[in-house]
């Protein structure tokens, strides 16, 4: 399989937990890391979204924080122009200034998202803060985590989510997992309020879907939450499947990030470590079978608990390359055996990677 094949392809579908929603196993992520729905031109946005829909993608993941509302506005404009209504998710970011009235903030933020998107309801509304075991430092615009008690207490996030469901502004609910939070994730799943979680599950850190491999050291352990969600009827969407863009042929070969992609400090220790880890997996590129970029998506879709992989597309070529993975089957056993050896060797490094920030 080449990076862009001329043969027509279309995606396959998976059911979200115990809901009736069937969504494309390749979803359309609207985040700022890829940048298309934030920094792309209106025509670029229209062309890529139209092609995604043509290929069968019906799951669009958005958030107010993506371009400070721009991604929602741009997606809403394109969907109206194309006269289509796919499955749309968005989120609520809880910041320090919202802690006095989290439930009210959830309701207000959801209303603002609906206006920007031009829809009457969301299919899934998610809390963009991962549940934390203790009160995190929420400073300025930070929203990466939220104390589990601020989810559960009166006037907290769950109360706000219940109001939004009651008012018909969303059909289903979800939240984000940020790592080192498996106990709190299980607490929220056990409320039976949620139908979807978002979590990273990558070849650089597979702990959301596998027990931490012997020898592998990670900056954050996701504690196998995909299986726990699956056994409790909760779907899983995988964000940052290419580890922030490192697991791509272009970046591994020394190429610069796409002009629309979010900026990165290529001189930082974290950047260089991630790049070397990705290069240790270069053997996954198989001419005529899959590119390095496609291999991580095939790996993710091997997991029975995964509902959708959220592709971050900066350009049409990115969409065309990723969508071919749907239905292509698992990675070959001999390739997975080599991956496991790389994990056991901790990618050739001593110690865990530098701590990563949230997204």
HUGI-V877840 format. One record per residue. N is the residue number from 1. RES is the residue in one small letter. PSI is psi in whole degrees, -180 to 180 (* if undefined). NEAR is the number of other C-alpha atoms within 8 Angstrom. Layout:
n:N res:RES psi:PSI near:NEAR
n:N res:RES psi:PSI near:NEAR
This chain:
n:1 res:x psi:125 near:9
n:2 res:x psi:171 near:9
n:3 res:x psi:-41 near:8
n:4 res:x psi:113 near:8
n:5 res:x psi:144 near:9
n:6 res:x psi:-18 near:4
n:7 res:x psi:148 near:4
n:8 res:x psi:134 near:5
n:9 res:x psi:159 near:7
n:10 res:x psi:158 near:9
n:11 res:x psi:161 near:14
n:12 res:x psi:170 near:9
n:13 res:x psi:151 near:8
n:14 res:x psi:152 near:10
n:15 res:x psi:139 near:12
n:16 res:x psi:102 near:15
n:17 res:x psi:-129 near:10
n:18 res:x psi:10 near:8
n:19 res:x psi:175 near:7
n:20 res:x psi:-1 near:6
n:21 res:x psi:126 near:6
n:22 res:x psi:123 near:8
n:23 res:x psi:157 near:15
n:24 res:x psi:136 near:14
n:25 res:x psi:-12 near:13
n:26 res:x psi:113 near:14
n:27 res:x psi:169 near:15
n:28 res:x psi:105 near:13
n:29 res:x psi:132 near:12
n:30 res:x psi:16 near:16
n:31 res:x psi:168 near:13
n:32 res:x psi:-17 near:12
n:33 res:x psi:-46 near:9
n:34 res:x psi:-42 near:12
n:35 res:x psi:-12 near:16
n:36 res:x psi:-47 near:16
n:37 res:x psi:-3 near:13
n:38 res:x psi:-48 near:13
n:39 res:x psi:-4 near:7
n:40 res:x psi:164 near:10
n:41 res:x psi:156 near:7
n:42 res:x psi:-38 near:7
n:43 res:x psi:-42 near:6
n:44 res:x psi:-46 near:10
n:45 res:x psi:-45 near:13
n:46 res:x psi:-44 near:9
n:47 res:x psi:-44 near:9
n:48 res:x psi:-42 near:11
n:49 res:x psi:-42 near:9
n:50 res:x psi:-42 near:9
n:51 res:x psi:-40 near:8
n:52 res:x psi:-45 near:11
n:53 res:x psi:-40 near:9
n:54 res:x psi:-36 near:7
n:55 res:x psi:-5 near:10
n:56 res:x psi:3 near:10
n:57 res:x psi:125 near:13
n:58 res:x psi:15 near:10
n:59 res:x psi:115 near:13
n:60 res:x psi:124 near:12
n:61 res:x psi:123 near:12
n:62 res:x psi:178 near:14
n:63 res:x psi:149 near:15
n:64 res:x psi:-32 near:15
n:65 res:x psi:-17 near:7
n:66 res:x psi:98 near:14
n:67 res:x psi:24 near:9
n:68 res:x psi:48 near:7
n:69 res:x psi:-15 near:12
n:70 res:x psi:-43 near:11
n:71 res:x psi:-39 near:16
n:72 res:x psi:-46 near:14
n:73 res:x psi:-44 near:11
n:74 res:x psi:-41 near:13
n:75 res:x psi:-44 near:10
n:76 res:x psi:-44 near:12
n:77 res:x psi:-45 near:10
n:78 res:x psi:-43 near:11
n:79 res:x psi:-38 near:10
n:80 res:x psi:-42 near:9
n:81 res:x psi:-39 near:6
n:82 res:x psi:-10 near:7
n:83 res:x psi:47 near:6
n:84 res:x psi:157 near:6
n:85 res:x psi:86 near:6
n:86 res:x psi:-176 near:7
n:87 res:x psi:122 near:10
n:88 res:x psi:129 near:12
n:89 res:x psi:149 near:14
n:90 res:x psi:-175 near:13
n:91 res:x psi:174 near:12
n:92 res:x psi:127 near:13
n:93 res:x psi:125 near:10
n:94 res:x psi:117 near:13
n:95 res:x psi:176 near:12
n:96 res:x psi:-41 near:11
n:97 res:x psi:-12 near:5
n:98 res:x psi:-6 near:9
n:99 res:x psi:-25 near:9
n:100 res:x psi:-22 near:5
n:101 res:x psi:68 near:9
n:102 res:x psi:-45 near:14
n:103 res:x psi:-45 near:13
n:104 res:x psi:-38 near:9
n:105 res:x psi:-40 near:11
n:106 res:x psi:-45 near:13
n:107 res:x psi:-47 near:12
n:108 res:x psi:-44 near:8
n:109 res:x psi:-40 near:9
n:110 res:x psi:-43 near:13
n:111 res:x psi:-40 near:9
n:112 res:x psi:-38 near:8
n:113 res:x psi:-42 near:13
n:114 res:x psi:-41 near:12
n:115 res:x psi:-45 near:8
n:116 res:x psi:-38 near:10
n:117 res:x psi:-18 near:12
n:118 res:x psi:33 near:10
n:119 res:x psi:162 near:8
n:120 res:x psi:-22 near:6
n:121 res:x psi:158 near:9
n:122 res:x psi:152 near:15
n:123 res:x psi:-39 near:10
n:124 res:x psi:131 near:13
n:125 res:x psi:130 near:15
n:126 res:x psi:148 near:12
n:127 res:x psi:125 near:13
n:128 res:x psi:-7 near:13
n:129 res:x psi:131 near:13
n:130 res:x psi:146 near:13
n:131 res:x psi:130 near:15
n:132 res:x psi:147 near:12
n:133 res:x psi:-18 near:8
n:134 res:x psi:163 near:6
n:135 res:x psi:119 near:7
n:136 res:x psi:165 near:8
n:137 res:x psi:103 near:4
n:138 res:x psi:102 near:10
n:139 res:x psi:136 near:7
n:140 res:x psi:-124 near:6
n:141 res:x psi:6 near:7
n:142 res:x psi:139 near:8
n:143 res:x psi:15 near:12
n:144 res:x psi:-42 near:10
n:145 res:x psi:165 near:12
n:146 res:x psi:131 near:14
n:147 res:x psi:135 near:12
n:148 res:x psi:-34 near:11
n:149 res:x psi:-29 near:7
n:150 res:x psi:-16 near:11
n:151 res:x psi:-46 near:11
n:152 res:x psi:-24 near:10
n:153 res:x psi:163 near:8
n:154 res:x psi:135 near:5
n:155 res:x psi:9 near:10
n:156 res:x psi:-168 near:14
n:157 res:x psi:-42 near:14
n:158 res:x psi:-38 near:9
n:159 res:x psi:-42 near:11
n:160 res:x psi:-42 near:15
n:161 res:x psi:-39 near:12
n:162 res:x psi:-39 near:8
n:163 res:x psi:-42 near:9
n:164 res:x psi:-39 near:13
n:165 res:x psi:-45 near:11
n:166 res:x psi:-38 near:7
n:167 res:x psi:3 near:6
n:168 res:x psi:20 near:8
n:169 res:x psi:-14 near:12
n:170 res:x psi:151 near:12
n:171 res:x psi:-41 near:11
n:172 res:x psi:170 near:11
n:173 res:x psi:157 near:13
n:174 res:x psi:-180 near:13
n:175 res:x psi:171 near:13
n:176 res:x psi:143 near:13
n:177 res:x psi:132 near:14
n:178 res:x psi:-1 near:14
n:179 res:x psi:152 near:9
n:180 res:x psi:31 near:8
n:181 res:x psi:22 near:14
n:182 res:x psi:-39 near:11
n:183 res:x psi:-43 near:6
n:184 res:x psi:-35 near:11
n:185 res:x psi:-43 near:11
n:186 res:x psi:-38 near:11
n:187 res:x psi:-45 near:8
n:188 res:x psi:-41 near:10
n:189 res:x psi:-37 near:12
n:190 res:x psi:-11 near:7
n:191 res:x psi:-15 near:7
n:192 res:x psi:19 near:7
n:193 res:x psi:-18 near:8
n:194 res:x psi:146 near:13
n:195 res:x psi:-7 near:15
n:196 res:x psi:139 near:14
n:197 res:x psi:152 near:14
n:198 res:x psi:133 near:12
n:199 res:x psi:147 near:12
n:200 res:x psi:140 near:11
n:201 res:x psi:103 near:14
n:202 res:x psi:168 near:12
n:203 res:x psi:-17 near:8
n:204 res:x psi:-29 near:7
n:205 res:x psi:94 near:8
n:206 res:x psi:15 near:10
n:207 res:x psi:-14 near:12
n:208 res:x psi:-25 near:15
n:209 res:x psi:-11 near:12
n:210 res:x psi:152 near:9
n:211 res:x psi:141 near:8
n:212 res:x psi:119 near:9
n:213 res:x psi:143 near:9
n:214 res:x psi:127 near:6
n:215 res:x psi:-26 near:8
n:216 res:x psi:131 near:11
n:217 res:x psi:135 near:8
n:218 res:x psi:156 near:8
n:219 res:x psi:-29 near:9
n:220 res:x psi:133 near:8
n:221 res:x psi:123 near:10
n:222 res:x psi:-2 near:13
n:223 res:x psi:28 near:14
n:224 res:x psi:33 near:12
n:225 res:x psi:-20 near:12
n:226 res:x psi:-46 near:11
n:227 res:x psi:-41 near:9
n:228 res:x psi:-44 near:9
n:229 res:x psi:-46 near:15
n:230 res:x psi:-45 near:12
n:231 res:x psi:-14 near:7
n:232 res:x psi:18 near:7
n:233 res:x psi:25 near:9
n:234 res:x psi:132 near:15
n:235 res:x psi:167 near:15
n:236 res:x psi:128 near:16
n:237 res:x psi:134 near:13
n:238 res:x psi:117 near:13
n:239 res:x psi:158 near:12
n:240 res:x psi:49 near:13
n:241 res:x psi:-23 near:15
n:242 res:x psi:23 near:12
n:243 res:x psi:49 near:10
n:244 res:x psi:20 near:8
n:245 res:x psi:-2 near:8
n:246 res:x psi:-34 near:11
n:247 res:x psi:57 near:13
n:248 res:x psi:148 near:10
n:249 res:x psi:-41 near:9
n:250 res:x psi:-49 near:8
n:251 res:x psi:-42 near:13
n:252 res:x psi:-33 near:13
n:253 res:x psi:6 near:6
n:254 res:x psi:6 near:6
n:255 res:x psi:156 near:7
n:256 res:x psi:157 near:6
n:257 res:x psi:153 near:6
n:258 res:x psi:144 near:6
n:259 res:x psi:-29 near:4
n:260 res:x psi:-15 near:10
n:261 res:x psi:154 near:12
n:262 res:x psi:148 near:8
n:263 res:x psi:149 near:5
n:264 res:x psi:146 near:5
n:265 res:x psi:97 near:6
n:266 res:x psi:-10 near:6
n:267 res:x psi:-7 near:6
n:268 res:x psi:155 near:7
n:269 res:x psi:-41 near:7
n:270 res:x psi:-41 near:10
n:271 res:x psi:-49 near:11
n:272 res:x psi:-38 near:10
n:273 res:x psi:-47 near:9
n:274 res:x psi:-39 near:10
n:275 res:x psi:-44 near:11
n:276 res:x psi:-37 near:8
n:277 res:x psi:-43 near:10
n:278 res:x psi:-41 near:12
n:279 res:x psi:-28 near:8
n:280 res:x psi:-14 near:9
n:281 res:x psi:14 near:9
n:282 res:x psi:-25 near:9
n:283 res:x psi:-15 near:7
n:284 res:x psi:-18 near:9
n:285 res:x psi:123 near:10
n:286 res:x psi:108 near:9
n:287 res:x psi:132 near:8
n:288 res:x psi:-7 near:6
n:289 res:x psi:-59 near:7
n:290 res:x psi:153 near:13
n:291 res:x psi:169 near:14
n:292 res:x psi:-38 near:14
n:293 res:x psi:-36 near:13
n:294 res:x psi:-29 near:11
n:295 res:x psi:-45 near:12
n:296 res:x psi:-32 near:13
n:297 res:x psi:-41 near:13
n:298 res:x psi:-41 near:14
n:299 res:x psi:-47 near:11
n:300 res:x psi:-44 near:12
n:301 res:x psi:-11 near:12
n:302 res:x psi:-23 near:9
n:303 res:x psi:125 near:8
n:304 res:x psi:-22 near:5
n:305 res:x psi:-8 near:10
n:306 res:x psi:130 near:13
n:307 res:x psi:-48 near:12
n:308 res:x psi:147 near:14
n:309 res:x psi:124 near:15
n:310 res:x psi:102 near:14
n:311 res:x psi:139 near:13
n:312 res:x psi:108 near:12
n:313 res:x psi:119 near:12
n:314 res:x psi:-21 near:11
n:315 res:x psi:165 near:9
n:316 res:x psi:-39 near:9
n:317 res:x psi:-34 near:7
n:318 res:x psi:-44 near:9
n:319 res:x psi:-49 near:12
n:320 res:x psi:-36 near:11
n:321 res:x psi:-45 near:12
n:322 res:x psi:-38 near:13
n:323 res:x psi:-24 near:12
n:324 res:x psi:-20 near:11
n:325 res:x psi:-27 near:11
n:326 res:x psi:123 near:13
n:327 res:x psi:3 near:7
n:328 res:x psi:-14 near:7
n:329 res:x psi:175 near:8
n:330 res:x psi:166 near:8
n:331 res:x psi:149 near:10
n:332 res:x psi:143 near:6
n:333 res:x psi:-38 near:6
n:334 res:x psi:-30 near:6
n:335 res:x psi:-42 near:9
n:336 res:x psi:-34 near:9
n:337 res:x psi:-39 near:8
n:338 res:x psi:-39 near:8
n:339 res:x psi:-44 near:9
n:340 res:x psi:-33 near:9
n:341 res:x psi:-38 near:8
n:342 res:x psi:-41 near:12
n:343 res:x psi:-46 near:12
n:344 res:x psi:-31 near:11
n:345 res:x psi:4 near:10
n:346 res:x psi:40 near:12
n:347 res:x psi:20 near:10
n:348 res:x psi:7 near:6
n:349 res:x psi:158 near:7
n:350 res:x psi:124 near:5
n:351 res:x psi:169 near:6
n:352 res:x psi:164 near:8
n:353 res:x psi:160 near:10
n:354 res:x psi:148 near:7
n:355 res:x psi:134 near:7
n:356 res:x psi:154 near:6
n:357 res:x psi:172 near:4
n:358 res:x psi:169 near:5
n:359 res:x psi:* near:3
